[in-house]
Structures are given as structure tokens and as C-alpha cells.
């Protein structure tokens, strides 16, 4: 395009004086906006602030008007605010005015702003100023707001990830963390815009459909493959710069559609992105598709009659995204190539394949994917797609539904790490069995029996006849027994056996506690039990030495002194009877056999009888004493095992229950925008 001739200063000074333009009412003060390069949209918006019928620097000169200098367009009384963004004295306007004789061209799009379009843009700007969410004069788009149910699900997912970092591998939690990050990033951006990506295979006509929706040839089309090498964004309204920045699309690949009041009003808030081919031979193209598909609010899948059943499309994209059906459009393009009723047959087969992929179809008022047939070449059906997009964008719920679907997908991926196949936990029976095994390992039963025997032995010593006690003393005069429970040093074989019993008890309780748990938590339970078993055998031996032996001699019941006195009386009768008979033999006393013999018989018979009676009476207290010793040792072993093994295992089970509850909050359905 040739540049127009530049008007000389002489021609300008000789031009006819022009009547000053009427001033517009002052606009409300604007907040500082970061500096940016002027775009066609910004220039068109600035031009729209000039009253209709007046001269705009970007318009071609009318034949009825002569060129005039910028100084002559101002009245001496006019005062211009240097911060007013609508001021048309921008330095870039001088270069634009030099090319005003022809339509403006950025190298890819050729379009011309008409007065009607300028008026529509001016009206849109006034509407935006009046309905701005941050005060008068603010053009900053209101951020996205999630409803309470979706916020609670995101909070639960964040808490779930925090509780699981030490138990679940980071690779498993990576996708959930990405969903949380992207949800937070999307929430900070415009809630009045919906980012929709057009994706498809090579030759499906997605770029042609992109141009048909924009009304102008923006994306390059052709027979060369691949044609689209980088994503291109087209925004139908201002305020979407942050969303496009998030997609990583540079400014040179950002476009505006053909400006018409009907199209602007119908698709206001839409940001359309043309993606490279998802089956492109270039790896970088496929990476860009995969990256951007995770960031957009909705997807239009463009298929053609030849490749609508492509396994790559269904297995790599549609089937994994089955939960995103509500933000999905599936468009059968190129129906102009199908004769007769073949288009309906192909469309029905496409619906069948989508149903097999698990994608719900939005038919009969049910939520799901929208399936359409059209021809981007002839325009047949494009209006239906534009109408569907208009309703879809006007709802302003796509971003929240996308985030909710991402949460559902992340929860489904995390299900093996949190969902148990059965009721889990450590039963009371398993706890008692673990305690019994530790008690057997520490010898609690043997210690109780030894305590019982010691109590009986002391009773026999206290209540036995003097002659029997003298005989026992004679037999045990080489021993150093003091009446306490004998302590027998454990042999190496017995220590090894006890250690094996302890290890077996720990393995059994850990296996029972981890049964039914997901793999990460089962492993955590077993590791906690193994850590607690370290040094458990030595601790049990120390407890057996301290808690198994009662201090000092076994206690004596209250009837022992009476039994001792009776036994002493029986011994005294024997002594008196024997001395009486001895006196008679030596002639000191009168001979009589009845009384001394009776006294001796009573003493001889009464002594063993008292000893036997005391032994029978001592069985009950001795048994209770042994049971008390066994109970004391069992409780000590159980306390040691509980502190070292059962409590850590129970803590892991409690942590699992907490994350299981958080996971239950995550999987609850609910979407919306508040």
C-alpha cells in the first residue's frame, strides 16, 4: 500500500480556517494505567470520544475539508489534560495521520473504522464507565468470583495437599497443586471474559472457523501443513490483556475481530484462541496445545468427516477430558463435502463415539457438550455456533465450571491415594492380641507363677512346725535365699526367642492396621510400627526387672501372727509333754502317762494340722498376689508397646481419617460463580 503525499507547511498555512470542535463533557478521573503500546482497539476507542461529524486524525481526509495544522484545531481557551487518555495529540497520531488517506493496515488485518463503529465503541465505553466494579472511571475488569461451594472445595483440596505432603509422593500431588495454582491465578483475572480455544487436527478447518467467527482473515489458512504455528488470540472486548498474558501469547499475535455493533454485542466478553494442530508433526506445536488447553475456560473441538474418529483425538484428549463436557463444544466441520444425509449420519456416529468416551451430551436441557455441524467455508451452521457461544459467554460461568471440573479430575487422580477398599483401623481384638504377645515375650505369666510360689513359700516358713523349718534350713543352708522372688538370669537363647516374639507381634499389628489402606498410608503405618519396635525388646527387659518384682518380701495377711501363736502353742505342748515324760522316767515326777502323752499327741498332731490349714488358707492370697504381679507386668509391657508402637500407628490412622474427610469434601459436586 502506497503512502499518501505529505502536505507541506505552505499548504497548511494556506488552508481554510476550520471552526473549533465543540468540547465534550469532562470524563471522571481515571486511575493510573500501566503504559502500553497503542493498539488498533485503543486508537479506535480514542477516536470514538470525538463528536460524530468532526474530523478524526485516523480518518482519510474528506474532499470537502482542507488539511489543517494541529494548532488550528484548538481554541486559545481550550485546556488539555496531559493525563487524559482520550487526548488525540499522542505522538503516534502524527504518523497515523500521514497514512490516513487509506484504510489502516497492521500487516495481517485490513479494516477500517467507520463512524457507526466509532459510535458503538463510544457507547460501549460509556457503559463500561457507568458499570465499572471499582468506582467511577475505572476500566479495570472485575475479578472472577467463585461461589461458596467451589471455594470450600478448593480450600479442602489445599488442606488435603498440605496434610499429605509427608505421606504421598510429590508426583501424585503435582496435578492437584497445579489446579490450585491455576484456580488462584484465574480468580485474580477478569470475570467478564471467557477464554475459548479452538483445537483440532491438521486440515480440520479450525483456522477457517476462527476467521469465520472473527469476520476477518486473522489466522492463516492453506494447504501447507502445519499452517498454524503459534496460538493467536482475538478479543471481542477490552480488559482481557491479563487473560491473554496468562496464556503466554505475545502482543504481535493478538487481534480484534471485524468491528460491527451486532457482533460486538453478541460476543462481548469472548476471547477466542486459535491453537496449533494437536497432531502436528512439530513437537513444540503439540506442547503449546497441551499447555494452553489447561488454561482456557472452554474448548471448541473441530473435527472433519475424515478424522472425527481419530484415536489420537479420542484417547489423548476427549476421553481424559470427559469430566469437562459442560465447557466443551464439538463441531463437525466441512459438511459441505458430504452429500445428502451423510452429514446427519456422520454427526450421529460422532455422538456415539463421544458417548463411548464418557462425554455427556448437552441435549434435551441436560448439561453437557454441545455438538454442532457446520461449514466454515460456506458459513452454513456458523450462525448457530455463534449463537451458542453468545449464550455460553453471557452466562459467565465457564471459568468456574472449568475449575470445578479440574478439581473433579484431580480428585479422581488422587482417589487411589485416599480411597480405602474396606473399613480400616486397629480393632480392639488386634490391640489385645498385641498386648498378649508382648506379655508372653516378657514372661508375665511365668513371673506371676513365680510370685505365687514365693508367697506360698513364705507362708509355709511362717506357719510351719519348728522341726520342719529346722529340716528345711538344714537342706537349704548352702543357699542365700532371703525369701524374695528368685531372679533367674535370662539365657541367650531365651533372649533371642523373646526378641523374635516382639518382632512378630509388631509385624502382626502393623499388618492388621494397614490392611485395606491405600498404598502410601499403609506404608506409613508400617514404617511407624518399625520405628517404634527399635529398642522395644530392651525396654521390655528393663520393665520386667523393675515392674515384675515386688519390693521386699511378699506381704503377710493379718491371720499370720495368730497362726504363728497356735503353731508355737502346739510346739509348747510337745515340749511340755516330752519333759513330763522325761521327768517320770528319771523319777522326778509321779508316774502317769495320760496327761503327758495327751499333750504330746496334741502338739505332734496339731502342728502339722495348723501348717496344712495355713497352706490351704494361703492359696487364695498367693494366687491373687501372683495375678497382681502378672497384671502389673502386663500393664507395663502394654504401656511400653502402646507408647512405642500403637500410638504412632494410631496417629497415622488418625491422619488418614483426617485426609479422608478432606478428600470427601473435595469430591462433593458443585460449581458456580458468586
C-alpha angles and dihedrals in degrees: 000000000000121000118242121249115273115241115235124232091248091058091049094051090048093052122112113267112255125221112251116258118251114254121246121230110271115266122231113269114275126221116245110278122201114257115265138172114266112258129193089258093054092047091049091049091051091049091051091063090068115091115261113264095029124110118270120198091228094053121091112254113268116234091238093056127071123216115269136188122252089244093059092054092066129074118225088240095055117108118197123206108226091210095051107116090204093062107122094205092091111142090238091062092069091063091044093051089056088061096040094110090080137034117287113260128188095186096263107042126044112197138145126214109228126200091254091053091047090052091050091050091049091051091048091051092051089050091050091050092050095046099038113141097218105050138288116329095013117134095179107122116242112255122247116271123203121210122248096262094053092045090053090051091051091048090050091050091049091050090046092054091047093052093046102048093095094045108032123059116258091236089061092051095042096091093047090051090050091051091052092048094048092046090053092046093048092048091060093055133074117308093192094066131072120203111213122183124206109215131176148134128279111293095009092122098243093140089050089052089048090055092045092055092045092047092226137070101265104142118053117247130190148118094277112103126249095024101169108060100169135023116267123203127209120188124196094199140023125264098058097104093106092052092050091046088055089057091053094238111152123229094254089064097050117102142175124225127243102292113239126145093234095051092043092052094043099049101026108150096027121130109189120197124194109209130201118257113291089215095044119147088231111086092208090059092055091048091054091050093050092047098049094042087065092054107043125091096228141003134221108204110204116201131173131214092260102049105024089112095046110148092218092058095047101038099039102036119006099044096047089046095050090117090059094063094123091062096042133099120190112197125189103210131192096039087151086077093059118085125223115327094350090103092060091047093051090046091052091049090050090053089051092053091048090051090052088051089057095249114147113226119224097232132136092014095305119133114253146093121332113233118197139167121217147142116236089192097057097025093238108151095003090109090057090052091048090051092049090049090049092056092041094052094042091059091061090205102109095094093053092045089050092052091047091050090049089052090050091051092048090049091051090051090049095048095095088055095053112018114092122207093219143007108299133199142091111288124215090245091058091049092051092047090051090050092049091051092051090047091053090048092052093043099243094157093049091048091053092050091049091051090051092051091048091053091051092047092054090048091053091049092050098043102029125107117271092240092054092045089050090052093049089048090054091051095047100037089114093055124086096213115151098186094265122124106280116248114218118197112239116245121232092248091052091049091052091049092050091049091052090051090053092049091048091050091051093048092049095050093045092050092050093046093049097045110120095009121127113263098259094050094042088054091048091052092050092047091051091052092048092050090052094049092061106106093001094122092053091047091052092051090052091049091050090055093048106033102029097061118064115224115262124337121345113269120265123226121237095253094061095089091052091049090049091051092049090049089049090050091052090050090048091052090053091049094046093047092047094049090047091055092044090053091052091050094053091043097246094118133038112269113257125140104188103076100038092044090048091050092050094047091050091050095044094047097035096053097060090038091056090046092051092047091051091049092053091047092048096056095079096049091041091053091048090047091052092047090051091052091048092047091049092052092044091052091048091051091044091050092050092047092046094051095045103034117006098047094051090046091048090049091055091048090049091050089051091051090052094051089043089057090047090050089052089055090050096053094051109111124242139123138172147115121260 
